[in-house]
Amino acid sequence: MAVASKNSNLARARDAKQDEFYTQLSDIEKELKHYKKHFKGKVVYCNCDDPRVSGFFHYFSYNFEKLGLKKLITTCYKNKERDLFSANDTEHAIMLEYTGDKNNSGVPDPNEIGIVKLEGDGDFRSEESIELLKQADIVVTNPPFSLFREFITQLYEHDKKFIVVGSKNAITYKEIFKLIKENKLWLGNGFSAGNAYFKIPPENARNFANGVYDKDTGLVKFRNVGWFTNLDIAKRHEELILFKKYTPDEFPAYDNYDAIEVSNTKDIPVDYFGAMGVPITFLDKYNPDQFEILGITDRDNNSGLKTKEYGPDDAKNHTDLNRRGAIRIGNEYKSTYARLLIRRKQA
Ligand SMILES: C[S@@+](CC[C@H](N)C(=O)[O-])C[C@H]1O[C@@H](n2cnc3c(N)ncnc32)[C@H](O)[C@@H]1O
């Protein structure tokens, strides 16, 4: 085999491995209890899950009657061994179908679960998987983070409801942010204190920095992971209580955006109705009846609020400034972190 192709095989294997971490049942339960009303009479599809080991399959099969589901479909990617940590080295995938407790044992029994060997590898983009997706009402899973954009795009192409785990870095991806801005996608309730713990194959432990992997529990800790959904939840209708008064000193105007800088979501001024830049974490508190999302600070002018582009004569760090909200202090410019540009809706 040529060296280049050998290297790209290795890179593929490494990327695939970095997608191998598994959602804990307790986290699935904590999030999904907020969506119960949505599941009645629905077909749920977990399309990145080995059904024999997935916490998602476990949750839906054991709560099938309680949720009033119509059908549960689960497919895995390549892996067909009964081993949570297989290296995805089997090309054929399997599909499992469950339509509820038929023998009144109160639990899903093996003889109630239909197992079908798929023709292909179970890739969520394959024709076979797309045919299953078409049957589904709601997709619930933790998809490979490296394919998040494609995964979400496919769900919208097929007009599906979903609850999925993903890196919050995805919020700033153009395709994903557009959906958030248009109120077609939002964040779910989230992991406890913003920390998500996932199980990983033990041999992947060496890929993580110190303090991320706990060898006693076999769990890795990710700080920037959340749930993404397009199903309505109560949190989305909770009003953020505001108490601070606006002063130009505390909330300086940007030099390059027609907006003010609010560096802490809890400090959004109660008496200000113009455009404001807030941290991305604002999305955890976002109620579309209270606020409107106008854009995000970036190179382009997606908000229509950008007033200026800097050049080398303005500042050494002009390229950085052009990606951010900039605050002018004397003759110096200070760039802020990535900001969402928002506005209060009048009560
Ligand atoms: C982050 S893991 C989560 C696994 C499981 N959904 C869970 O939450 O425990 C992502 C899974 O997607 C699988 N996967 C990778 N590429 C895939 C693809 N193209 N289509 C479907 N699944 C894929 C991986 O094998 C991996 O098990």
Ligand as a Chemical Component Dictionary entry (heavy atoms), coordinates in Angstrom:
data_LIG
# 
_chem_comp.id                   LIG 
_chem_comp.type                 NON-POLYMER 
_chem_comp.pdbx_formal_charge   0 
_chem_comp.three_letter_code    LIG 
# 
loop_
_chem_comp_atom.comp_id 
_chem_comp_atom.atom_id 
_chem_comp_atom.alt_atom_id 
_chem_comp_atom.type_symbol 
_chem_comp_atom.charge 
_chem_comp_atom.model_Cartn_x 
_chem_comp_atom.model_Cartn_y 
_chem_comp_atom.model_Cartn_z 
_chem_comp_atom.pdbx_ordinal 
LIG C1  C1  C 0  -20.032 9.733 20.352 1  
LIG S1  S1  S 1  -20.316 8.019 19.965 2  
LIG C2  C2  C 0  -21.845 7.771 20.784 3  
LIG C3  C3  C 0  -22.359 6.374 20.758 4  
LIG C4  C4  C 0  -23.780 6.248 21.289 5  
LIG N1  N1  N 0  -24.702 7.002 20.437 6  
LIG C5  C5  C 0  -23.862 6.735 22.693 7  
LIG O1  O1  O 0  -24.321 7.852 22.915 8  
LIG O2  O2  O -1 -23.460 6.012 23.616 9  
LIG C6  C6  C 0  -20.718 8.138 18.254 10 
LIG C7  C7  C 0  -20.981 6.808 17.594 11 
LIG O3  O3  O 0  -21.254 6.996 16.213 12 
LIG C8  C8  C 0  -20.678 5.935 15.477 13 
LIG N2  N2  N 0  -20.416 6.411 14.119 14 
LIG C9  C9  C 0  -19.254 6.894 13.609 15 
LIG N3  N3  N 0  -19.427 7.236 12.324 16 
LIG C10 C10 C 0  -20.714 6.950 12.022 17 
LIG C11 C11 C 0  -21.487 7.066 10.837 18 
LIG N4  N4  N 0  -20.943 7.558 9.724  19 
LIG N5  N5  N 0  -22.777 6.655 10.868 20 
LIG C12 C12 C 0  -23.321 6.186 11.999 21 
LIG N6  N6  N 0  -22.642 6.063 13.162 22 
LIG C13 C13 C 0  -21.346 6.436 13.156 23 
LIG C14 C14 C 0  -19.409 5.607 16.228 24 
LIG O4  O4  O 0  -19.055 4.272 15.995 25 
LIG C15 C15 C 0  -19.803 5.884 17.673 26 
LIG O5  O5  O 0  -20.192 4.710 18.336 27 
# 
loop_
_chem_comp_bond.comp_id 
_chem_comp_bond.atom_id_1 
_chem_comp_bond.atom_id_2 
_chem_comp_bond.value_order 
_chem_comp_bond.pdbx_ordinal 
LIG C1  S1  SING 1  
LIG S1  C2  SING 2  
LIG S1  C6  SING 3  
LIG C2  C3  SING 4  
LIG C3  C4  SING 5  
LIG C4  N1  SING 6  
LIG C4  C5  SING 7  
LIG C5  O1  DOUB 8  
LIG C5  O2  SING 9  
LIG C6  C7  SING 10 
LIG C7  O3  SING 11 
LIG C7  C15 SING 12 
LIG O3  C8  SING 13 
LIG C8  N2  SING 14 
LIG C8  C14 SING 15 
LIG N2  C9  SING 16 
LIG N2  C13 SING 17 
LIG C9  N3  DOUB 18 
LIG N3  C10 SING 19 
LIG C10 C11 SING 20 
LIG C10 C13 DOUB 21 
LIG C11 N4  SING 22 
LIG C11 N5  DOUB 23 
LIG N5  C12 SING 24 
LIG C12 N6  DOUB 25 
LIG N6  C13 SING 26 
LIG C14 O4  SING 27 
LIG C14 C15 SING 28 
LIG C15 O5  SING 29 
# 
